[in-house]
Structure formats: C-alpha cells, structure tokens
C-alpha cells in the first residue's frame, strides 16, 4: 500500500456541523503519552444546590467540557502559535492607548477585546 504524502499547500476548512464554542475557565490537565498530547479543559461553576439556596458563598466545582487529543508535533505548534499571539496582543495593548475604534487587525475579535479590557479574564 503506498504511503500518503502530507499536504504541501493550504487546506480548505469547513464547519458543516457548526461545532460550538466552549467556555473554559477552570483547572486543566496536559498529559504527554507516547507521542500524543491529551488536553482536558474544564469550566468552574457554582454548585447548583448552592445557587438555588441563594447562598452568597456558593461552592464551585469544575466540570470537564472538552478533551483534545493531538500528536506532540501539533501540540508544539499550537503552543508556539498561542504564545506568539498572546505576546503580540500584549505588546499592542501596551504600545497603543485604549480608544474606541473599529478593530483593524484580523486577530482583534471580541474574545480578545473582552479579555484585554476585563481584568477578571486575565491570568
């Protein structure tokens, strides 16, 4: 059986299933096993019973919302791309004063602005 060669040019991207965005804000885990990287992401939420009891100090629990499995090479590329994007966004925020204007950078979308403008979402 002949080996399939990896793509050398752009790959068309589609979303026929309208995959939803997931909100993650809780603990996460990264595990590297046999050339594969497992990412487990969670969302921290107040316990429902505490909410409905109108508790002012509800306990929180983290619910797993996503598990990703990828080759180590892809995880390394994701790490570099994420780090580069965060560094670039941080430098842009420090270099230019905050003004009310339309975004000019393709990467400057609403989640970026939300986390940049709201200290609660910064790590």
Beta strands, then each sheet from edge to edge (+ up, - down):
strand 1: 28-33
strand 2: 36-46
strand 3: 60-71
sheet 1: 1+ 2- 3+
end
